[in-house]
């Protein structure tokens, strides 16, 4: 372990945040407000030196899914600050006022901004906190964490453009990893491939795909995997693009949506169900007595967020498919076919992907390129079929466990009782050992229980992560199949196994906070935008404690 004398030349910060997406922007805003508080002078304000390290070259929020006219699914009031501090300079209303669009937004008559506008709001806030003194280093990838003898953590990062490495240290580290795009297992075996495209990269990748297709009238066959919001939006956008692509000989482009459910399900955004995203609900979730109880509540409220589609989007898709049937009927009766009717959408419910392989394309549209052959399994009739596609688009969600590998590869692993990168978060209030407590939801069937890693989601939006690192020389782990139970406080701080209470720990040791990856202990809203402002306030208050 490096000695204290070797750290003299390593810059020391009060806080270092890994990642600079919405969660850490909200924290940066709360810190700036602490600086501006009348209770402290600027020289005495806590957390003077604050740094965030972000892999992206500039702030970006879901650039792949900023589709025209796509809307947010939450009220603009659930922004970076309003629920914590309505007078904050970092609210969505403050953004609108600064851009001279407040009256126009009011006249618009909707509480839900477009995704494009919300992305611009987040970029504005990222710039605003930086102008007020928060330091941000874009274009750097975190490669290692190391606990030093003086109780700080050294954060090593690499500039992705120049390869130059940097070392900084702090006693307070905030891990906000965002989400890593997740593919179905069968497709992950042959990925990465330019024609296997996750929705996170949709807009840039779809342009490249269509640019690579010869304009020779050959029909295309494309698969969309998944039954959530992203998959349905991608399906509708592809339908529009394919209808603009001429096809010859009376043939049509084929667009197939493949999913395991029986139908597309609407998201439950009714007022009472939406209360599961209220900040106060986090207390209820965290204080449930067992993992089984938390999973039962999670399953009950899954229809609010996972593998579901906004009703407006469902209506739009159904209208497209009804129009498709109308044109078929007109053609059958009159023999006339509309010029614009170039694409057929087919939904394939109760279908899973058994395997995938790359095959030489026989189509003129993909000359010299590979196609993707999927072996599909009908879950009702058990029929097995194969079909070849020019491209496969996946709206199959994100993994949020990159932080586990980063921590497991560090000598911090011993500090927090980590024995492998397979980590299960446990509320500090939960008994260390099973004391025979009867679960509150004892009648809930255990089938379908979630993975012990607390941070997997099947759909929704997140910020690209500062990536996990390979095992370093500090990693002392063995038995990667083990599950490490790691305790976490209500205020999102990882706790040593030796801590005796919710917020206790070594006064001289490092403090590690998690953001956006604690769903199993803190509830459904953890990977979403709903409680960013309130959560940021809790973390900053904890950071300001001695």
C-alpha positions in Angstrom: 0.0 0.0 0.0 1.4 3.5 -0.8 2.8 5.3 2.1 1.6 8.7 3.2 4.8 10.4 2.0 4.1 9.2 -1.5 0.8 11.1 -1.6 2.2 14.6 -1.1 2.2 15.3 -4.8 -1.3 13.9 -5.4 -4.0 16.6 -5.4 -6.4 16.4 -2.5 -10.1 17.1 -3.0 -13.0 17.2 -0.5 -15.2 15.2 -2.9 -14.5 13.3 -6.1 -17.5 12.0 -8.1 -17.2 9.3 -10.7 -19.5 10.1 -13.5 -21.3 13.4 -14.3 -24.8 12.4 -15.3 -28.1 13.8 -13.8 -27.4 12.2 -10.3 -24.0 13.9 -9.8 -25.2 17.1 -11.4 -27.9 17.3 -8.8 -25.3 16.7 -6.1 -23.0 19.4 -7.6 -26.0 21.8 -7.6 -26.7 21.0 -3.9 -23.0 21.7 -3.1 -23.1 25.0 -4.9 -26.2 26.0 -2.9 -24.3 25.1 0.3 -21.5 27.5 -0.8 -24.1 30.2 -1.3 -25.8 29.7 2.0 -25.9 32.7 4.3 -24.9 30.5 7.2 -21.3 30.2 6.0 -18.8 32.5 4.3 -17.3 31.3 1.1 -14.0 30.6 2.8 -15.6 28.5 5.5 -18.1 26.7 3.4 -17.7 22.9 3.4 -16.5 20.8 0.5 -14.4 23.6 -1.1 -12.6 21.4 -3.6 -15.1 19.3 -5.6 -14.3 17.3 -8.8 -16.3 15.1 -11.1 -14.7 12.8 -13.7 -16.7 11.8 -16.8 -15.8 9.5 -19.6 -17.9 11.3 -22.2 -16.1 14.2 -24.1 -18.9 16.5 -23.1 -22.2 16.3 -21.2 -24.6 13.9 -23.0 -27.9 12.4 -21.9 -29.3 9.6 -24.0 -28.2 11.1 -27.3 -29.3 7.9 -29.0 -33.0 8.3 -28.1 -33.6 12.0 -28.6 -36.2 11.2 -31.2 -38.3 14.0 -32.7 -41.2 14.9 -30.5 -40.5 12.2 -27.9 -41.6 13.3 -24.5 -40.5 12.8 -20.9 -42.8 10.6 -18.8 -42.5 12.6 -15.6 -43.4 16.1 -14.6 -40.8 18.8 -15.1 -41.2 19.6 -11.4 -39.3 16.3 -10.7 -36.1 18.0 -11.8 -32.6 18.4 -10.3 -33.7 20.6 -7.4 -37.4 21.6 -7.1 -38.5 19.0 -4.6 -35.6 19.8 -2.3 -35.4 23.6 -2.8 -37.9 25.3 -5.1 -35.9 28.5 -5.0 -32.8 26.8 -6.3 -31.0 28.3 -9.3 -30.9 24.9 -10.9 -34.6 24.1 -11.3 -36.3 23.5 -14.7 -38.2 26.7 -14.3 -34.9 28.6 -13.7 -33.6 27.1 -16.9 -36.7 28.2 -18.8 -36.5 31.7 -17.4 -32.8 31.9 -18.4 -33.6 30.9 -21.9 -36.6 33.3 -22.2 -39.0 30.5 -22.8 -41.0 30.4 -19.6 -44.1 32.0 -20.9 -44.0 29.9 -24.1 -43.7 26.7 -22.0 -46.7 27.8 -19.9 -48.7 28.5 -23.0 -47.8 25.0 -24.2 -50.1 23.6 -21.5 -48.2 20.5 -20.6 -46.2 19.4 -17.5 -44.0 17.0 -19.6 -41.2 18.5 -21.7 -39.8 16.9 -24.8 -36.9 14.6 -24.3 -34.8 17.0 -26.4 -35.7 20.0 -24.1 -35.0 18.0 -20.9 -31.6 17.0 -22.3 -30.8 20.6 -23.0 -31.9 21.5 -19.4 -29.5 18.9 -18.0 -26.7 20.3 -20.2 -27.5 23.8 -19.0 -27.3 22.7 -15.4 -24.0 20.9 -15.9 -22.5 24.1 -17.4 -24.1 26.2 -14.6 -22.5 24.3 -11.7 -19.1 24.4 -13.5 -19.3 28.1 -13.9 -19.9 28.4 -10.2 -16.8 26.6 -9.2 -17.4 22.8 -9.5 -14.6 21.2 -11.4 -15.4 18.7 -14.1 -12.9 16.6 -16.2 -14.5 15.3 -19.3 -13.0 12.7 -21.5 -11.3 10.8 -18.7 -11.9 7.1 -17.8 -11.5 6.0 -14.2 -9.1 3.0 -14.2 -8.5 2.3 -10.5 -9.3 3.1 -6.9 -6.7 2.6 -4.2 -7.1 3.2 -0.4 -4.0 5.0 0.9 -2.5 5.0 4.4 -3.8 8.4 5.2 -7.4 7.3 4.9 -8.0 8.8 1.5 -8.8 7.1 -1.8 -6.6 7.6 -4.8 -8.6 7.8 -8.0 -6.6 7.1 -11.1 -8.0 8.1 -14.5 -6.8 8.2 -18.1 -7.4 10.8 -20.7 -9.1 8.9 -23.6 -7.7 11.1 -26.3 -4.0 11.5 -25.1 -3.6 8.4 -22.9 -2.2 10.6 -20.1 -2.9 9.3 -16.6 -3.9 11.4 -13.6 -4.0 10.7 -9.8 -6.2 12.5 -7.4 -7.3 11.6 -3.9 -10.2 12.3 -1.6 -11.8 10.9 1.5 -15.2 11.2 -0.1 -16.0 9.2 -3.2 -19.4 9.2 -5.0 -20.0 6.4 -7.5 -22.6 7.2 -10.0 -22.1 4.7 -12.7 -25.2 5.1 -14.8 -26.2 2.2 -17.0 -24.3 -0.1 -19.3 -26.4 -1.1 -22.4 -27.5 -4.8 -22.0 -28.1 -7.2 -24.9 -30.0 -10.5 -24.8 -27.6 -13.3 -23.9 -27.8 -14.9 -27.4 -26.9 -11.7 -29.1 -24.2 -10.7 -26.6 -22.2 -13.7 -27.8 -21.8 -12.3 -31.3 -21.6 -8.6 -30.3 -20.2 -6.1 -30.8 -21.4 -5.9 -34.4 -22.4 -2.8 -36.4 -25.8 -4.4 -37.2 -26.6 -5.4 -33.6 -27.7 -2.0 -32.2 -28.8 -1.1 -28.7 -31.3 1.7 -28.3 -28.7 3.7 -26.3 -26.9 4.3 -29.7 -29.9 4.3 -31.9 -29.9 7.7 -33.6 -26.2 7.6 -34.7 -26.2 3.9 -35.5 -29.5 3.9 -37.5 -28.1 6.7 -39.7 -25.0 4.7 -40.4 -27.1 1.6 -41.1 -29.3 3.2 -43.7 -26.3 5.0 -45.3 -24.7 1.6 -45.8 -27.8 0.2 -47.6 -27.8 0.4 -51.4 -30.8 2.2 -52.9 -31.6 -0.6 -55.3 -35.2 -1.4 -54.3 -34.4 -4.6 -52.4 -36.6 -5.0 -49.3 -35.0 -5.0 -45.8 -35.9 -7.2 -42.9 -35.2 -5.8 -39.4 -35.9 -7.1 -35.9 -36.6 -5.1 -32.8 -36.2 -6.9 -29.5 -38.1 -6.0 -26.4 -41.5 -4.8 -25.3 -40.7 -1.6 -23.5 -40.9 2.1 -24.3 -37.5 2.3 -26.1 -38.3 -0.8 -28.3 -41.7 0.7 -29.3 -40.3 4.1 -30.1 -37.5 2.5 -32.2 -40.1 0.4 -34.0 -42.2 3.4 -34.9 -39.1 5.4 -36.0 -37.9 2.5 -38.2 -41.3 2.2 -39.8 -41.2 5.8 -40.8 -37.7 5.5 -42.2 -38.5 2.3 -44.1 -41.6 3.8 -45.6 -39.4 6.5 -47.1 -37.1 3.8 -48.7 -38.3 2.7 -52.2 -38.8 -1.0 -52.7 -39.4 -2.7 -56.1 -41.5 -5.5 -57.5 -44.5 -5.2 -55.1 -42.4 -6.4 -52.2 -42.3 -4.8 -48.8 -39.8 -4.1 -46.0 -40.4 -6.4 -43.0 -40.2 -5.0 -39.5 -40.7 -7.6 -36.7 -41.0 -6.9 -33.0 -39.9 -9.9 -30.9 -40.8 -10.1 -27.2 -41.5 -12.7 -24.5 -44.8 -11.2 -23.2 -48.2 -11.8 -24.7 -48.7 -8.1 -25.6 -47.4 -4.7 -25.1 -48.4 -3.5 -21.6 -49.2 0.1 -20.7 -47.2 1.8 -17.9 -49.2 2.4 -14.7 -48.8 6.1 -14.3 -51.9 6.6 -12.2 -51.7 9.0 -9.3 -51.7 6.4 -6.5 -49.2 4.2 -8.2 -47.0 7.1 -8.9 -46.6 7.6 -5.1 -44.1 4.7 -5.2 -41.6 7.3 -6.6 -42.2 9.8 -3.8 -39.1 10.5 -1.7 -41.0 9.5 1.5 -41.5 6.0 0.0 -37.8 5.4 0.1 -38.0 5.3 3.9 -40.7 2.6 3.7 -38.7 0.6 1.2 -35.4 0.8 3.1 -37.0 -0.2 6.4 -38.7 -3.3 5.2 -37.4 -6.2 7.3 -36.2 -8.5 4.6 -35.0 -8.9 1.1 -38.1 -11.0 0.3 -40.4 -8.2 1.3 -38.5 -5.6 -0.8 -38.7 -8.0 -3.8 -42.4 -8.5 -3.3 -43.0 -4.7 -3.4 -40.7 -4.4 -6.4 -42.7 -7.0 -8.3 -46.0 -5.3 -7.4 -44.8 -2.0 -8.8 -42.9 -3.2 -11.8 -45.7 -2.1 -14.2 -44.9 1.5 -13.3 -41.5 1.3 -15.1 -40.2 -2.0 -16.4 -41.1 -3.5 -19.9 -44.1 -1.2 -20.2 -45.1 1.5 -22.8 -46.6 4.9 -22.4 -50.3 4.8 -23.5 -49.7 7.5 -26.1 -47.0 5.4 -27.7 -49.2 2.3 -27.7 -52.0 4.2 -29.3 -49.6 5.5 -32.0 -48.4 1.9 -32.8 -51.9 0.5 -32.9 -53.0 3.2 -35.3 -50.1 2.4 -37.6 -51.0 -1.3 -37.6 -54.7 -0.6 -38.0 -53.8 1.6 -41.1 -51.8 -1.3 -42.3 -54.9 -3.6 -42.2 -57.0 -0.9 -43.9 -54.6 -0.7 -46.8 -54.6 -4.5 -47.1 -58.4 -4.5 -47.3 -58.4 -1.8 -49.9 -55.9 -3.7 -52.0 -57.9 -7.0 -51.7 -61.1 -5.2 -52.8 -59.7 -2.9 -55.5 -56.4 -4.4 -56.5 -54.8 -1.0 -56.0 -51.8 -0.5 -53.7 -50.7 2.8 -52.2 -47.2 4.0 -53.1 -46.4 4.9 -49.5 -47.3 1.4 -48.2 -43.8 -0.1 -48.2 -43.4 -1.6 -44.7 -45.1 -4.4 -42.8 -45.0 -4.5 -39.0 -45.4 -7.9 -37.4 -45.5 -8.5 -33.6 -44.1 -11.8 -32.4 -45.3 -12.2 -28.8 -44.5 -15.2 -26.6 -41.2 -15.5 -28.5 -37.7 -15.9 -27.1 -34.3 -15.9 -28.8 -32.7 -19.3 -28.5 -29.5 -18.5 -30.4 -27.9 -16.0 -32.8 -25.2 -16.3 -35.5 -23.6 -14.2 -38.1 -24.1 -15.5 -41.7 -23.1 -14.2 -45.1 -25.8 -12.1 -46.6 -27.6 -13.3 -49.7 -29.4 -10.0 -50.2 -28.1 -7.4 -52.6 -28.8 -4.9 -49.9 -26.1 -6.4 -47.8 -23.5 -7.5 -50.4 -20.2 -8.1 -48.6 -21.8 -7.7 -45.2 -23.1 -10.1 -42.6 -26.7 -10.7 -41.6 -27.9 -12.0 -38.3 -29.7 -15.3 -38.1 -31.9 -15.8 -35.1 -33.2 -19.1 -33.9 -36.6 -18.3 -32.2 -38.5 -20.3 -29.7 -42.3 -20.1 -29.5 -43.1 -20.2 -25.8 -46.7 -21.4 -26.3 -46.4 -24.0 -29.1 -42.7 -24.7 -28.4 -42.0 -24.3 -32.1 -38.5 -23.5 -33.2 -37.9 -21.4 -36.3 -35.0 -19.5 -37.8 -35.1 -16.1 -39.6 -32.4 -13.9 -41.0 -32.3 -10.1 -40.5 -30.3 -7.3 -42.0 -30.2 -5.6 -38.6 -31.3 -6.2 -35.1 -32.2 -3.3 -32.7 -32.5 -4.0 -29.0 -34.4 -2.0 -26.4 -33.4 -4.4 -23.7 -32.4 -2.1 -20.9 -29.2 -1.5 -18.9 -27.0 -3.2 -16.3 -26.1 -0.9 -13.3 -23.4 -3.0 -11.7 -20.2 -1.6 -13.1 -19.4 -0.1 -9.7 -19.2 -3.6 -8.2 -16.2 -4.6 -10.4 -14.5 -1.3 -9.7 -14.8 -1.8 -6.0 -13.9 -5.5 -6.1 -10.7 -4.8 -8.0 -9.6 -2.3 -5.3 -8.0 -2.8 -1.9 -11.2 -1.1 -0.6 -12.8 -4.5 -1.0 -11.6 -5.6 2.5 -12.9 -2.2 3.9 -16.4 -3.0 3.0 -16.5 -6.8 3.2 -16.4 -7.4 -0.5 -15.3 -11.0 -1.5 -16.3 -10.9 -5.1 -17.9 -8.6 -7.7 -21.2 -10.3 -7.1 -22.5 -7.8 -4.5 -25.8 -7.8 -2.7 -26.6 -4.5 -1.0 -28.2 -4.9 2.4 -29.9 -2.0 4.4 -28.0 -1.2 7.6 -31.2 -1.7 9.5 -31.6 -5.3 8.4 -30.4 -7.9 10.9 -27.0 -9.4 10.0 -28.3 -12.9 10.4 -31.7 -14.4 9.7 -33.5 -14.4 13.0 -36.5 -16.3 11.8 -38.6 -13.2 11.1 -41.8 -14.0 9.2 -41.8 -11.9 6.0 -44.5 -9.2 5.7 -45.4 -10.7 2.3 -45.3 -14.3 3.3 -47.9 -15.3 0.8 -46.0 -13.8 -2.2 -44.6 -16.6 -4.4 -40.9 -16.4 -4.7 -40.8 -17.3 -8.4 -39.2 -14.7 -10.5 -37.1 -13.2 -7.7 -34.6 -10.7 -8.9 -30.8 -11.1 -9.2 -29.0 -10.3 -5.9 -27.2 -7.5 -7.6 -29.4 -4.5 -6.8 -28.9 -2.6 -10.0 -30.4 -4.2 -13.0 -33.1 -2.6 -15.0 -34.9 -3.8 -18.1 -35.7 -0.4 -19.6 -35.7 3.3 -19.0 -33.0 6.0 -19.3 -29.7 6.4 -17.6 -26.4 8.1 -18.0 -23.5 6.2 -19.6 -21.1 5.1 -16.9 -17.6 5.8 -16.0 -16.5 2.3 -16.8 -15.5 -0.5 -14.5 -11.9 -1.6 -14.5 -10.2 -5.0 -14.8 -8.8 -6.5 -11.6 -5.8 -4.6 -10.4 -2.8 -5.8 -8.4 -4.7 -4.9 -5.3 -7.5 -7.4 -5.8 -7.3 -10.2 -3.3 -10.5 -11.8 -4.2 -11.1 -15.5 -4.7 -14.3 -17.4 -5.2 -16.0 -15.2 -7.8 -19.1 -17.3 -7.4 -19.6 -16.0 -3.8 -22.1 -13.2 -3.1 -20.8 -10.4 -0.9 -23.4 -8.8 1.3 -22.4 -5.1 1.6 -24.2 -2.9 4.0 -25.5 0.6 3.0 -27.0 3.4 5.0 -30.2 5.2 4.4 -28.1 8.1 3.1 -26.5 6.0 0.4 -23.1 5.4 2.1 -21.4 2.1 2.1 -20.7 0.8 5.6 -17.9 -1.4 7.0 -19.0 -4.7 8.3 -17.7 -3.5 11.6 -20.0 -0.4 11.7 -22.4 -0.6 14.7 -25.2 1.6 13.4 -26.8 3.0 10.2 -24.4 5.9 9.8 -21.4 4.9 11.9 -18.0 3.9 10.6 -14.4 4.7 10.9 -13.8 8.4 11.4 -10.5 8.2 9.7 -11.5 5.9 6.8 -12.8 6.8 3.4 -16.5 7.3 2.7 -18.1 5.8 -0.4 -21.5 6.8 -1.7 -23.6 5.2 -4.3 -26.0 7.0 -6.7 -28.5 5.4 -9.1 -27.7 1.7 -8.4 -29.4 0.9 -5.0 -32.8 -0.2 -6.2 -32.9 -3.3 -4.1 -32.5 -1.3 -0.9 -33.9 2.2 -1.7 -36.6 1.5 -4.2 -37.8 1.8 -7.8 -37.0 5.5 -8.1 -33.2 4.9 -7.6 -32.3 4.6 -11.3 -34.9 7.2 -12.4 -35.1 11.0 -12.2 -37.9 11.3 -9.7 -36.0 11.9 -6.5 -32.7 13.4 -7.8 -33.0 16.6 -5.9 -34.1 15.2 -2.5 -31.5 12.4 -2.7 -28.7 14.9 -3.6 -29.6 16.9 -0.5 -29.3 13.8 1.8 -25.9 12.9 0.3 -24.5 16.5 0.6 -25.7 16.8 4.2 -23.9 13.5 5.0 -20.8 14.8 3.2 -20.8 17.9 5.3 -20.7 15.9 8.5 -17.3 15.7 10.2 
